[in-house]
């Protein structure tokens, strides 16, 4: 089928003349769709090692060229976006290096920044502006068909520029910021180590908990798998949605951000033990105080426009 991403307004001036995306899955294909829709780039090339993905990308018609070889895809590109699992960022950079021109900007969309920044910088050729990034957006779906142009609208994109960059590097950061803002995102600059700690709290640990609780339910001998599926309440359904995320991507996230994840997991374990004691000893005031405080976090997320306030997240209104 042909992609229905709308064309950009004729008056829109591209931020980059040519963009190459390495990896055409959910995020990569969404970057392509959004860039096309908002006129943020001129030409778009995409490379993907998966022949099935390449066939889907060809059929969708969202890029001007589809390649198996990253070095061919990036030739002449002034923006290169790596949209592969985080442990593949270094090898993807190395595979594309022969085709990357001096002065190009190399960025990524991975949810770990410390290890990724080091791998990209080590493999990138001289004269390239390496600016790691992370659009805090996504779904549990994967593959080229899962992408959509509005994925980044009103979502944060965190850029973690290398420290001590000169004037040309700072100009490249500003240009990349303009690109993401054109796609509808809000942009924040952050230290890579701090990013990894923040995301360990807001994303990585919740995914770990979801994978664990769904696995626990599946392993219970006293409850059949059919009963788990049949009687799933809203909370468990939300855990299964998160636990349906790409297993390779999340394997890589936990292995590359293990220090921050283990630090936050230790704190979580201590808090969980305290909660267990409160339940055991009937300390209702402690429970109510915690639930009241956590409810305020939810209300703050809704107020910030990062979630819908509709019941069941608005899902009941979907056709």
C-alpha positions, 0 to 999 in steps of 0.5 A: 500500500502507498503511504498517506503522509501529506506533502509539505506546504510548498512554501516550507524551506527545508532545514537540510537538503538531504537526509539519510535514515539508517533503520526503517522501523517505527521511529525511523519511518516516523522521522521520514514521514514527519520530515516529508510532511513538514518539509524539513528536508529535501531528499530522503534516503533510507537504509535497512539491513532487513530485506522485508523492511526494504520491501515494505519501504519501497511499497510505502514510497515514503523515501526517494531511495531505499538501500541495503548499504548504509554507505550508499544511503548517506552519500551527499546527506547533510543529516544522518539519523541512526534509528537502530537498536542502541548496541548497533549504533557504533557498527551502523556508524562504521558501516556508513562512515565511507559515505559520510561527507565532512560537515554532515550532522550525525544523530540518533534516536536511541533511549541511551545516550552515554554509551551511544555517544561514545560509540558514534564518536569513535566510529564517525569520520573526522569533520562530522558533527556528532550530536546524539539525540532521543525523541521521547516518543514511540509505541509498542508497535514495530516495523516500517508500517507502524510509523506515522508523521505525528509521532513527535508532535508535542513530545520532547526530543532530548539532545546531548551535545558533546561538551566543549563544541566550537562555533560550527558545532554549536551552529550544527546543534541549533540547526538540528534543534530547528529540524526537530522543532519543525517536526513538532517536537520540543527540544531540550539540551542535556548532559548524556549521563543525566539523560540516562539517569532520568530515562532510567526512572521514566522509561527503562525501569517501568519497562523492566517492571512491565516485562517482569509482572507479565512474566510472573503472571504467565508463570503462575501455576495457580492461574491459567494463561487463558484466565490472565487474558480473559480477566485482565483489568486495566492496569494489567492490560497497560503492563502488557502493552508496554511488555509488547515492545521490541525485545531486541531494542529493550535488551540493548537498552538494559545492557547499555544503561545498566549502571543507571537502571541498577541504581534506580532499581535498588531505590525502587526495591527499597521503596517496594519493601517499605510499601510491603511493610505498610500493607502487612502492618495495616498502615493505611495513612502511609498508603494513602499518603503515597497514593495521593502523592503519586496521583499528583504526578499523573495530573501533572503529566496530563497538565503538561500535555504528555497524556490524555485526561480522557477515561481509559486514555481515550481508547474507548473513542477509537474505532 
